[in-house]
Structures are given as C-alpha cells and as structure tokens.
Amino acid sequence: MSRTGMNTLEVSDLSYRYGEKQALKDVSFRLHEGHFTALLGPNGAGKSTLFALLTRLFVSDQGRINIAGHDLARSPRAALSKIGVVFQQPTLDLDMSVMMNMRYFAALHGIKGRDAARRIDQALERLDMRERAGERVRSLNGGHRRRMEIARALLHEPAVLMLDEATVGLDFKSRRAIVDHVHDLADAGLTVFWATHLVDEIRTEDADSDDVIVLHQGRVLAHEPAADLRGTQSLADRFMEMTDTESPADAETIESSAEALT
Ligand SMILES: Nc1ncnc2c1ncn2[C@@H]1O[C@H](COP(=O)(O)OP(=O)(O)OP(=O)(O)O)[C@@H](O)[C@H]1O
C-alpha cells in the first residue's frame, strides 16, 4: 500500500569516502514524486557510489536514505522492496528465455502463479517486449536486453525506478527507444531516477521538463527543472559551464605558458 506523497526517494546529508577519497559530500535531495529526475554528472562525479548506497551494496554511517517512507538503515527490507533497479552492468541469464528470466525474478520477490503471469505480461507490454517473451536473452540485441531488464525491475511494482547509465554501449536508436520508454513510465506516474552523463537524454522544454540533479565531485550543484537550469542556454553548455573544473590557478598557468610561446 502506498500513501499519497510517499512514492519517492529522499536523501539527507549523505557522505561517503573510499579511504582518503571523498566520493560524496553532504548530498541531500528529495525526488519530485511521479516525475523523471536525471542525476547528471561527469565521469567520477559519484553517481555509481550514490546508486550503491541507495541499493545498500554500500552502507554509510553519515546521512540518511528514505525510500517510500522507509528508512533504509532501519528497515532495509521494506525500503528495498520499494525500488526497482537497473544497474550499469547487465544482470541477465543469457541462456534463459525472456519469460524464464522474468519468472525467476518474480519468484525472488515471492510473486507466483497467475499473479506472476499477469505482472510479467503487463511489464513486457509496457516496454513493448511482449512478442519476445519466448526468445533466449542471448539472441536479443543490447537495446532489447535493457528493455527486458527495465520490465523486470517493474514486476514487484516499485515506488521508485532507478537506472544507472542504462544506455551505456547502445546505438543511438536503441538509446532513444529506452529513453522514451522510461519517460513514458514517468508520464504514467512512476517516480524515475535516471543517472547519466548525456544531456541529450534529458527533456528540457518548458512544458515537458525533467528535473535535474547536477552532481559534481561528490556534491549537488543544482536541483531544479531542466528548463530552469538551462535558462537561455542549451543544457549542454550550462552543464559544461557548471562542471568546468579548471581552477583560477590553472587558468593562470595556461595563460602564462601561452605567453611564453608567443
Ligand atoms: N573503490 C574505489 N576506491 C577508490 N576510489 C573510488 C572507488 N570507486 C570509485 N572511486 C572514486 O570515487 C569517485 C566517484 O566514483 P563513481 O564511480 O561513483 O563516479 P561516477 O559518477 O559513477 O562515474 P562514472 O560515470 O565514470 O561511472 C571517483 O573519483 C572515483 O575515482
């Protein structure tokens, strides 16, 4: 049962270190329920570390994570049952059919029999993958494999769907199809959290804008609708400007070496 206003993810003052390396620092945000939020950050920003913490692969003693009203540290099972996750690395059994993969995953969640059949059918339908149910995963192209993983992540009817760079390695057409499918899920009311470093996966038009969280060097630099964030610029230019790490000291060095060359 989900209560109104609870189908979301809230992170407060979350920090994480790998030894000396501070990967996340005081990260706080609350996703807008039923919207598509992009977690936008360049390589090394901390996106995968954040996903590892959200899915409890890693644990931090600094900060809190609340998923659909459940505190992840205090009620991990309840909290984790409310998220659907698609990791950067595919996690499919290539020698099983699409249907067998789906049934296996449903069973892991205690979903069986007719209920499982109904949910699998619905989830495959939502990703336009129904006619491929009998195919072996090995015979699917990369885009269809990813769509299957997304369908699988929906089986237990999560409150929040999280995807970590879900389009890595796909060609443009497959990437576009997945981006569109996941936007459709958000348009139907699902809270979506989409990690990427590709600005073209984000909708920036005023009338139909995604939310964006800009993560850079482990810190949240912005959290607002993409249309507001870009202003009169393109989102690509705005993002480059925000994450340009060249320090004033570096700029001086570059200028003086340029002078030395003339
Ligand atoms: N096991 C580790 N040990 C030490 N440092 C690490 C480790 N894993 C990640 N880091 C560092 O932590 C920072 C955040 O890494 P993370 O992988 O979370 O970034 P990311 O935004 O997911 O990047 P990418 O887009 O390249 O996957 C980086 O500086 C990275 O080098």
The ligand as an SDF file (V2000), in Angstrom:
LIG
                    3D

 31 33  0  0  0  0  0  0  0  0999 V2000
   36.7820    1.5320   -4.9970 N   0  0  0  0  0  0  0  0  0  0  0  0
   37.1900    2.7880   -5.0910 C   0  0  0  0  0  0  0  0  0  0  0  0
   38.3080    3.1920   -4.4510 N   0  0  0  0  0  0  0  0  0  0  0  0
   38.7250    4.4760   -4.5040 C   0  0  0  0  0  0  0  0  0  0  0  0
   38.1060    5.4560   -5.1850 N   0  0  0  0  0  0  0  0  0  0  0  0
   36.9950    5.1040   -5.8500 C   0  0  0  0  0  0  0  0  0  0  0  0
   36.4720    3.7670   -5.8430 C   0  0  0  0  0  0  0  0  0  0  0  0
   35.3450    3.7390   -6.6020 N   0  0  0  0  0  0  0  0  0  0  0  0
   35.1740    4.9920   -7.0510 C   0  0  0  0  0  0  0  0  0  0  0  0
   36.1450    5.8070   -6.6060 N   0  0  0  0  0  0  0  0  0  0  0  0
   36.2910    7.2530   -6.8700 C   0  0  0  0  0  0  0  0  0  0  0  0
   35.1470    7.9160   -6.3350 O   0  0  0  0  0  0  0  0  0  0  0  0
   34.6890    8.9360   -7.2240 C   0  0  0  0  0  0  0  0  0  0  0  0
   33.2450    8.6690   -7.6320 C   0  0  0  0  0  0  0  0  0  0  0  0
   33.2040    7.5000   -8.4590 O   0  0  0  0  0  0  0  0  0  0  0  0
   31.8520    6.9440   -9.0900 P   0  0  0  0  0  0  0  0  0  0  0  0
   32.1980    5.6640   -9.7970 O   0  0  0  0  0  0  0  0  0  0  0  0
   30.7980    6.9000   -8.0680 O   0  0  0  0  0  0  0  0  0  0  0  0
   31.5190    8.0850  -10.1600 O   0  0  0  0  0  0  0  0  0  0  0  0
   30.5070    8.0390  -11.3840 P   0  0  0  0  0  0  0  0  0  0  0  0
   29.8310    9.3750  -11.4070 O   0  0  0  0  0  0  0  0  0  0  0  0
   29.6440    6.8500  -11.3000 O   0  0  0  0  0  0  0  0  0  0  0  0
   31.4820    7.9230  -12.6250 O   0  0  0  0  0  0  0  0  0  0  0  0
   31.2860    7.1030  -13.9990 P   0  0  0  0  0  0  0  0  0  0  0  0
   30.3390    7.9120  -14.8270 O   0  0  0  0  0  0  0  0  0  0  0  0
   32.6930    7.1110  -14.5380 O   0  0  0  0  0  0  0  0  0  0  0  0
   30.7900    5.7320  -13.6590 O   0  0  0  0  0  0  0  0  0  0  0  0
   35.6730    8.9590   -8.3850 C   0  0  0  0  0  0  0  0  0  0  0  0
   36.6270    9.9260   -8.1470 O   0  0  0  0  0  0  0  0  0  0  0  0
   36.2800    7.5680   -8.3560 C   0  0  0  0  0  0  0  0  0  0  0  0
   37.5920    7.5970   -8.8750 O   0  0  0  0  0  0  0  0  0  0  0  0
  1  2  1  0
  2  3  1  0
  2  7  2  0
  3  4  2  0
  4  5  1  0
  5  6  2  0
  6  7  1  0
  6 10  1  0
  7  8  1  0
  8  9  2  0
  9 10  1  0
 10 11  1  0
 11 12  1  0
 11 30  1  0
 12 13  1  0
 13 14  1  0
 13 28  1  0
 14 15  1  0
 15 16  1  0
 16 17  2  0
 16 18  1  0
 16 19  1  0
 19 20  1  0
 20 21  2  0
 20 22  1  0
 20 23  1  0
 23 24  1  0
 24 25  2  0
 24 26  1  0
 24 27  1  0
 28 29  1  0
 28 30  1  0
 30 31  1  0
M  END
$$$$
